[in-house]
Amino acid sequence: MERLNYWQFPGFENIYLEDSYVLSINAKVSIQILLEAVLTENHPLYTSALSGEQYCYRQMTVNFPNPQTYDLVLNNISPIADPDGSVDYGNIDEFFMADDKYYLRGEWGELTIVSDPPLIFDVENYLIVRNGDNFIQINKDKISISECKGEGVIVLFYKNDFGSPLFVQIEAEQDPEGFEAALGYMKELETGYTTDITGGGELTFDKIKQYYAANLNQENVQAFSVKYPSSAGNPYSISAITSEK
């Protein structure tokens, strides 16, 4: 089985995931992993490490475009509290491709996914939205107009890196993550879409655990399994993996 490690993927060459921190994993039809990523010295966004820190950290998101199938297992762990009050779910210990599948593992759990090649984006200064079949980065400083066009639709007018005026229409139904990011940029409350598990927003560790809390003894839950597509024909299925008492 030929194995291709993550640092061999385009865009990941100057990222060190083993000491990066997983901040959240959003799972719906697509997968997004928000990281406090370690940048190495050859990364174009690299700066000297802040006082008291070992590395240059920057918030990045890993996206898996056009997933065909995935199996995500989230271990039932409590988030790790950091000295500055933030929380994380540990590191990505392994990330590689083999047999046309991508594999990720860490103390947070594991993900096996078949999709287009993964992309990594800077989220501190950019919005990541879907434009047709592709994801694009929009520099927040280059957005000139943002408009809500009815429920669940946002239009952004912006300039690209070459100064050309462009616009993109973001629909909550087709791009819920991009829609949520655009709402956050506009400093408005999230509206316009729901999920069958959480009632609104992304599926996160805490929301999945809350969903099961009323019906299961949390001490017995070892992990949560998210599968796409589900065998029942629904967009995805979520189940709890329990231990014997």
FIZA-233778 format. One record per residue (C-alpha): residue in three letters; residue number from 1; z, y, x. Coordinates in Angstrom, 3 decimals. Example, Ala and Ser with C-alpha at 12.3 -4.5 7.8 and 13.67 -1.06 7.14 Angstrom:
! residues 2
+---------+-----+----------+----------+----------+
! residuo ! num !        w !        v !        u !
+---------+-----+----------+----------+----------+
!     ALA !   1 !    7.800 !   -4.500 !   12.300 !
!     SER !   2 !    7.140 !   -1.060 !   13.670 !
+---------+-----+----------+----------+----------+
***
This chain:
! residues 245
+---------+-----+----------+----------+----------+
! residuo ! num !        w !        v !        u !
+---------+-----+----------+----------+----------+
!     MET !   1 !    0.000 !    0.000 !    0.000 !
!     GLU !   2 !   -1.180 !    3.214 !    1.648 !
!     ARG !   3 !    1.429 !    5.942 !    1.437 !
!     LEU !   4 !    0.793 !    9.686 !    1.582 !
!     ASN !   5 !    3.910 !   11.802 !    2.123 !
!     TYR !   6 !    4.438 !   15.146 !    0.386 !
!     TRP !   7 !    3.938 !   17.273 !    3.506 !
!     GLN !   8 !    0.373 !   15.941 !    3.569 !
!     PHE !   9 !   -0.345 !   17.449 !    0.121 !
!     PRO !  10 !   -2.169 !   20.811 !    0.054 !
!     GLY !  11 !    0.366 !   23.620 !   -0.308 !
!     PHE !  12 !    3.356 !   21.495 !    0.715 !
!     GLU !  13 !    2.742 !   21.549 !    4.481 !
!     ASN !  14 !    5.442 !   24.137 !    5.207 !
!     ILE !  15 !    8.061 !   23.054 !    2.650 !
!     TYR !  16 !   11.060 !   20.929 !    3.629 !
!     LEU !  17 !   12.184 !   19.144 !    0.452 !
!     GLU !  18 !   14.936 !   16.993 !    1.930 !
!     ASP !  19 !   17.182 !   20.083 !    2.233 !
!     SER !  20 !   15.765 !   21.905 !   -0.800 !
!     TYR !  21 !   17.825 !   21.950 !   -4.009 !
!     VAL !  22 !   16.724 !   20.819 !   -7.472 !
!     LEU !  23 !   17.759 !   23.520 !   -9.956 !
!     SER !  24 !   16.183 !   22.059 !  -13.088 !
!     ILE !  25 !   13.653 !   19.511 !  -14.278 !
!     ASN !  26 !   11.727 !   20.462 !  -17.400 !
!     ALA !  27 !   10.098 !   17.509 !  -19.126 !
!     LYS !  28 !    7.757 !   17.701 !  -22.065 !
!     VAL !  29 !    4.086 !   16.766 !  -21.991 !
!     SER !  30 !    4.089 !   18.108 !  -18.432 !
!     ILE !  31 !    6.727 !   18.071 !  -15.683 !
!     GLN !  32 !    8.042 !   21.129 !  -13.855 !
!     ILE !  33 !   10.677 !   20.951 !  -11.124 !
!     LEU !  34 !   12.397 !   24.210 !  -10.211 !
!     LEU !  35 !   13.599 !   24.266 !   -6.599 !
!     GLU !  36 !   15.544 !   26.411 !   -4.210 !
!     ALA !  37 !   12.991 !   25.420 !   -1.604 !
!     VAL !  38 !   13.339 !   25.477 !    2.172 !
!     LEU !  39 !   10.399 !   27.249 !    3.815 !
!     THR !  40 !    9.544 !   26.450 !    7.424 !
!     GLU !  41 !    8.466 !   29.098 !    9.919 !
!     ASN !  42 !    4.729 !   28.614 !    9.320 !
!     HIS !  43 !    4.969 !   29.323 !    5.593 !
!     PRO !  44 !    3.388 !   32.712 !    4.684 !
!     LEU !  45 !    6.519 !   33.712 !    2.715 !
!     TYR !  46 !    8.941 !   32.725 !    5.470 !
!     THR !  47 !   11.650 !   35.203 !    6.451 !
!     SER !  48 !   14.689 !   34.846 !    8.679 !
!     ALA !  49 !   17.580 !   32.971 !    7.084 !
!     LEU !  50 !   20.196 !   35.127 !    5.397 !
!     SER !  51 !   23.615 !   35.470 !    6.973 !
!     GLY !  52 !   25.595 !   32.267 !    6.484 !
!     GLU !  53 !   22.542 !   30.180 !    5.566 !
!     GLN !  54 !   20.735 !   27.637 !    7.704 !
!     TYR !  55 !   17.248 !   28.033 !    6.209 !
!     CYS !  56 !   14.900 !   30.442 !    4.509 !
!     TYR !  57 !   15.222 !   29.616 !    0.805 !
!     ARG !  58 !   12.910 !   30.686 !   -2.002 !
!     GLN !  59 !   12.631 !   29.647 !   -5.631 !
!     MET !  60 !    9.500 !   27.565 !   -6.146 !
!     THR !  61 !    8.284 !   25.315 !   -8.942 !
!     VAL !  62 !    6.450 !   22.013 !   -8.539 !
!     ASN !  63 !    3.937 !   21.329 !  -11.328 !
!     PHE !  64 !    2.050 !   18.128 !  -12.114 !
!     PRO !  65 !   -1.160 !   19.185 !  -13.918 !
!     ASN !  66 !   -2.776 !   17.039 !  -16.613 !
!     PRO !  67 !   -0.303 !   14.123 !  -16.572 !
!     GLN !  68 !   -1.657 !   10.850 !  -17.908 !
!     THR !  69 !    1.656 !    9.053 !  -17.912 !
!     TYR !  70 !    5.106 !    9.456 !  -16.430 !
!     ASP !  71 !    8.481 !    7.730 !  -16.313 !
!     LEU !  72 !   11.419 !   10.038 !  -15.589 !
!     VAL !  73 !   14.971 !    8.779 !  -15.147 !
!     LEU !  74 !   17.705 !   11.428 !  -14.929 !
!     ASN !  75 !   21.002 !   10.146 !  -13.597 !
!     ASN !  76 !   24.031 !   11.188 !  -15.620 !
!     ILE !  77 !   25.554 !   13.357 !  -12.907 !
!     SER !  78 !   27.400 !   16.625 !  -13.090 !
!     PRO !  79 !   25.693 !   19.591 !  -11.432 !
!     ILE !  80 !   26.892 !   20.469 !   -7.943 !
!     ALA !  81 !   28.661 !   23.832 !   -7.822 !
!     ASP !  82 !   27.749 !   26.015 !   -4.862 !
!     PRO !  83 !   30.038 !   28.643 !   -3.261 !
!     ASP !  84 !   28.032 !   31.497 !   -4.853 !
!     GLY !  85 !   28.597 !   30.071 !   -8.338 !
!     SER !  86 !   25.124 !   28.571 !   -8.767 !
!     VAL !  87 !   24.586 !   24.879 !   -9.513 !
!     ASP !  88 !   22.039 !   22.285 !   -8.442 !
!     TYR !  89 !   21.321 !   18.577 !   -8.796 !
!     GLY !  90 !   20.896 !   17.648 !   -5.148 !
!     ASN !  91 !   17.791 !   17.200 !   -3.022 !
!     ILE !  92 !   14.458 !   15.421 !   -3.248 !
!     ASP !  93 !   14.967 !   12.568 !   -0.810 !
!     GLU !  94 !   11.500 !   11.034 !   -1.222 !
!     PHE !  95 !    8.185 !   12.364 !   -2.526 !
!     PHE !  96 !    5.000 !   10.433 !   -1.829 !
!     MET !  97 !    1.812 !    9.081 !   -3.386 !
!     ALA !  98 !    0.799 !    5.434 !   -3.433 !
!     ASP !  99 !   -1.555 !    3.451 !   -5.707 !
!     ASP ! 100 !   -2.669 !    6.714 !   -7.392 !
!     LYS ! 101 !    0.894 !    7.438 !   -8.516 !
!     TYR ! 102 !    3.384 !   10.060 !   -7.342 !
!     TYR ! 103 !    6.967 !    8.956 !   -6.677 !
!     LEU ! 104 !   10.007 !   11.237 !   -6.366 !
!     ARG ! 105 !   13.597 !   10.138 !   -5.803 !
!     GLY ! 106 !   16.983 !   11.801 !   -5.302 !
!     GLU ! 107 !   20.553 !   11.609 !   -6.519 !
!     TRP ! 108 !   19.330 !   13.403 !   -9.689 !
!     GLY ! 109 !   17.189 !   10.353 !  -10.542 !
!     GLU ! 110 !   13.550 !    9.367 !  -10.038 !
!     LEU ! 111 !   10.080 !   10.195 !  -11.333 !
!     THR ! 112 !    6.899 !    8.136 !  -11.324 !
!     ILE ! 113 !    3.867 !   10.048 !  -12.569 !
!     VAL ! 114 !    0.080 !    9.755 !  -12.749 !
!     SER ! 115 !   -1.455 !   13.235 !  -12.777 !
!     ASP ! 116 !   -3.748 !   15.617 !  -10.952 !
!     PRO ! 117 !   -2.501 !   16.597 !   -7.466 !
!     PRO ! 118 !    0.837 !   18.448 !   -7.648 !
!     LEU ! 119 !    0.973 !   22.215 !   -7.166 !
!     ILE ! 120 !    3.796 !   24.341 !   -5.812 !
!     PHE ! 121 !    4.195 !   27.964 !   -6.861 !
!     ASP ! 122 !    6.347 !   30.918 !   -5.897 !
!     VAL ! 123 !    8.279 !   31.901 !   -9.037 !
!     GLU ! 124 !   10.238 !   34.880 !   -7.738 !
!     ASN ! 125 !    7.304 !   37.292 !   -7.902 !
!     TYR ! 126 !    4.790 !   35.365 !   -9.983 !
!     LEU ! 127 !    4.320 !   33.987 !  -13.471 !
!     ILE ! 128 !    2.783 !   30.507 !  -13.633 !
!     VAL ! 129 !    0.593 !   30.114 !  -16.731 !
!     ARG ! 130 !   -2.167 !   27.829 !  -17.914 !
!     ASN ! 131 !   -5.715 !   29.186 !  -17.953 !
!     GLY ! 132 !   -7.990 !   26.559 !  -19.467 !
!     ASP ! 133 !   -7.457 !   23.311 !  -17.604 !
!     ASN ! 134 !   -5.849 !   25.002 !  -14.582 !
!     PHE ! 135 !   -2.628 !   26.797 !  -13.682 !
!     ILE ! 136 !   -2.818 !   30.305 !  -12.248 !
!     GLN ! 137 !   -0.320 !   32.586 !  -10.509 !
!     ILE ! 138 !   -0.009 !   36.161 !  -11.780 !
!     ASN ! 139 !    1.742 !   38.703 !   -9.587 !
!     LYS ! 140 !    4.323 !   40.418 !  -11.806 !
!     ASP ! 141 !    3.745 !   43.707 !   -9.987 !
!     LYS ! 142 !    0.064 !   43.620 !  -10.990 !
!     ILE ! 143 !    0.605 !   43.177 !  -14.738 !
!     SER ! 144 !   -0.423 !   46.370 !  -16.529 !
!     ILE ! 145 !   -0.022 !   45.420 !  -20.202 !
!     SER ! 146 !    1.793 !   42.601 !  -21.993 !
!     GLU ! 147 !    1.298 !   42.193 !  -25.732 !
!     CYS ! 148 !    2.570 !   39.791 !  -28.395 !
!     LYS ! 149 !   -0.408 !   38.824 !  -30.539 !
!     GLY ! 150 !    1.361 !   37.253 !  -33.480 !
!     GLU ! 151 !    3.849 !   34.413 !  -33.369 !
!     GLY ! 152 !    3.516 !   32.192 !  -30.314 !
!     VAL ! 153 !    0.786 !   34.165 !  -28.524 !
!     ILE ! 154 !    1.115 !   36.576 !  -25.590 !
!     VAL ! 155 !   -1.708 !   38.380 !  -23.799 !
!     LEU ! 156 !   -1.260 !   39.682 !  -20.264 !
!     PHE ! 157 !   -3.595 !   42.191 !  -18.626 !
!     TYR ! 158 !   -3.382 !   42.170 !  -14.839 !
!     LYS ! 159 !   -5.283 !   42.542 !  -11.566 !
!     ASN ! 160 !   -5.958 !   39.685 !   -9.212 !
!     ASP ! 161 !   -5.511 !   39.824 !   -5.434 !
!     PHE ! 162 !   -8.938 !   41.441 !   -5.102 !
!     GLY ! 163 !   -8.106 !   44.222 !   -7.573 !
!     SER ! 164 !  -10.331 !   42.916 !  -10.369 !
!     PRO ! 165 !   -8.981 !   43.510 !  -13.913 !
!     LEU ! 166 !   -8.374 !   40.276 !  -15.824 !
!     PHE ! 167 !   -6.465 !   39.038 !  -18.836 !
!     VAL ! 168 !   -5.049 !   35.728 !  -20.005 !
!     GLN ! 169 !   -3.901 !   34.578 !  -23.430 !
!     ILE ! 170 !   -0.816 !   32.359 !  -23.395 !
!     GLU ! 171 !   -0.142 !   30.203 !  -26.437 !
!     ALA ! 172 !    3.221 !   28.536 !  -26.934 !
!     GLU ! 173 !    1.666 !   25.383 !  -28.342 !
!     GLN ! 174 !   -0.657 !   24.807 !  -25.365 !
!     ASP ! 175 !    1.549 !   26.228 !  -22.594 !
!     PRO ! 176 !    5.219 !   26.331 !  -23.623 !
!     GLU ! 177 !    6.488 !   26.809 !  -20.062 !
!     GLY ! 178 !    4.100 !   29.693 !  -19.380 !
!     PHE ! 179 !    4.907 !   31.207 !  -22.761 !
!     GLU ! 180 !    8.630 !   31.044 !  -22.020 !
!     ALA ! 181 !    8.089 !   32.612 !  -18.594 !
!     ALA ! 182 !    6.045 !   35.431 !  -20.137 !
!     LEU ! 183 !    8.765 !   36.049 !  -22.711 !
!     GLY ! 184 !   11.316 !   36.222 !  -19.938 !
!     TYR ! 185 !    9.125 !   38.718 !  -18.117 !
!     MET ! 186 !    8.943 !   40.823 !  -21.290 !
!     LYS ! 187 !   12.744 !   40.524 !  -21.647 !
!     GLU ! 188 !   12.455 !   39.187 !  -25.148 !
!     LEU ! 189 !   14.210 !   36.285 !  -26.818 !
!     GLU ! 190 !   12.441 !   32.935 !  -26.906 !
!     THR ! 191 !   10.682 !   32.373 !  -30.261 !
!     GLY ! 192 !    7.756 !   30.542 !  -31.671 !
!     TYR ! 193 !    8.158 !   26.900 !  -30.695 !
!     THR ! 194 !   10.600 !   24.026 !  -30.826 !
!     THR ! 195 !   10.936 !   20.499 !  -29.531 !
!     ASP ! 196 !   12.057 !   17.514 !  -31.544 !
!     ILE ! 197 !   14.986 !   16.903 !  -29.195 !
!     THR ! 198 !   16.436 !   20.294 !  -28.338 !
!     GLY ! 199 !   15.251 !   22.498 !  -31.191 !
!     GLY ! 200 !   13.849 !   25.022 !  -28.718 !
!     GLY ! 201 !   13.012 !   25.346 !  -25.049 !
!     GLU ! 202 !   12.687 !   22.790 !  -22.307 !
!     LEU ! 203 !   14.333 !   19.406 !  -21.966 !
!     THR ! 204 !   17.023 !   19.719 !  -19.321 !
!     PHE ! 205 !   19.880 !   17.564 !  -18.066 !
!     ASP ! 206 !   22.455 !   19.362 !  -20.198 !
!     LYS ! 207 !   20.352 !   19.476 !  -23.366 !
!     ILE ! 208 !   19.551 !   15.775 !  -23.203 !
!     LYS ! 209 !   23.210 !   14.951 !  -22.612 !
!     GLN ! 210 !   24.247 !   17.143 !  -25.548 !
!     TYR ! 211 !   21.725 !   15.385 !  -27.762 !
!     TYR ! 212 !   23.388 !   12.031 !  -27.147 !
!     ALA ! 213 !   26.994 !   13.232 !  -27.022 !
!     ALA ! 214 !   27.567 !   12.824 !  -30.770 !
!     ASN ! 215 !   26.440 !    9.188 !  -30.793 !
!     LEU ! 216 !   27.280 !    7.725 !  -27.410 !
!     ASN ! 217 !   30.319 !    7.526 !  -25.196 !
!     GLN ! 218 !   29.254 !    9.731 !  -22.281 !
!     GLU ! 219 !   31.293 !    7.601 !  -19.886 !
!     ASN ! 220 !   28.892 !    4.732 !  -20.614 !
!     VAL ! 221 !   25.694 !    6.718 !  -20.062 !
!     GLN ! 222 !   24.395 !    6.148 !  -16.548 !
!     ALA ! 223 !   21.008 !    7.853 !  -16.873 !
!     PHE ! 224 !   18.434 !    9.181 !  -19.312 !
!     SER ! 225 !   14.884 !    7.848 !  -19.469 !
!     VAL ! 226 !   11.964 !   10.097 !  -20.474 !
!     LYS ! 227 !    8.587 !    8.385 !  -20.935 !
!     TYR ! 228 !    5.195 !    9.966 !  -21.627 !
!     PRO ! 229 !    3.344 !    8.896 !  -23.658 !
!     SER ! 230 !    5.747 !    6.818 !  -25.708 !
!     SER ! 231 !    4.821 !    3.368 !  -26.949 !
!     ALA ! 232 !    5.235 !    4.604 !  -30.533 !
!     GLY ! 233 !    2.412 !    7.095 !  -30.062 !
!     ASN ! 234 !    4.653 !   10.161 !  -29.973 !
!     PRO ! 235 !    4.210 !   12.725 !  -27.181 !
!     TYR ! 236 !    7.252 !   11.347 !  -25.341 !
!     SER ! 237 !   10.356 !    9.278 !  -25.915 !
!     ILE ! 238 !   13.894 !    9.753 !  -24.638 !
!     SER ! 239 !   16.561 !    7.097 !  -24.413 !
!     ALA ! 240 !   19.936 !    6.652 !  -22.791 !
!     ILE ! 241 !   20.613 !    3.958 !  -20.188 !
!     THR ! 242 !   24.157 !    2.706 !  -20.696 !
!     SER ! 243 !   26.499 !    0.423 !  -18.793 !
!     GLU ! 244 !   28.481 !   -2.437 !  -20.223 !
!     LYS ! 245 !   32.135 !   -1.679 !  -20.994 !
+---------+-----+----------+----------+----------+
***
